[in-house]
Amino acid sequence: MSESYLEVRDLHKSYGEGGSYAQVLKGVNMDVSKGELCVIQGTSGSGKSTLLNCIGGLDDIDSGTVTVAGKHVDGLKGEKLSDYRRDNLGFIFQFYNLVPNLTVRENIRICEYLTKDPLDIDELIKVLGLTEHQHKFPSQLSGGQQQRCAIARALVKNPKVLLCDEPTGALDSKTSRDILVLLEKINRQYGTTMLIVTHNNSIKNMVDHIIYLKDGEIYKDYRNEQKIPASELEDL
């Protein structure tokens, strides 16, 4: 196994207080290697999205540490937190969050301007199959095309880590497979470390590393010895 690139140590996170207090993460420890495709699974309420948000700096943590490429990101505030997200992370969500009055190309360029070392926008548009759609607005695209645009927007920053929260959750099975094939291709082509939160039990078969959360704790953490290509996944 290559050295750990993302380290989470004894991570605790709770919400609310008094009668509405809920402890969501209860001492999570995990390591993800550079360039790994990693899936985080678990039932609703297990803490999957909260874990992703803590790694992404979208949620404050109660205690514990998060380290990316040797740098502590827990406790970052204000401008330093913004710099961390800008320089290290790409986010893909179930809902595409595209700017409706900008074209595909303009949506992607928003994030290109945020980074010092962007990927080539024309190459990215081509890799994601958006060349003929690049001058369309989001309302003129299918769900799968909108998700491709959202992926391109996240990737143009050339992020060290791509955080994907239910990236196929709003898509039909054929489009889901197409998106997963793209993520696989991007991982291979750019060496992007990816964390994918998903309810879908089939996706684990295409990745290097599976982490299973149960009631805010890691229930299983193992590497996949027999990966199959995303194009061959069943029951998506």
Buried (B, 14 or more C-beta within 10 A) or exposed (E): EEEBBBBBBEBBBBEEEEEEEEBBBBBBEBBBBBBBBBBBBBEEEBBBBBBBBBBBBBBEBBEBBBBBEEEEBBEBEEEEBEEBBBBBBBBBBBEBEBEEEBBBBBBBBEBBEBBEEBBEBEEBBEBBBBEEBBEBBBEEBEEBBBBBBBBBBBBBBBBBBBBBBBBBBBBEBEBBBBBBBBBBEBBEEBEBBBBBBBEBEBBBBBBBBBBBBEBBBBEEBEEBEEBEEBEEBEEB
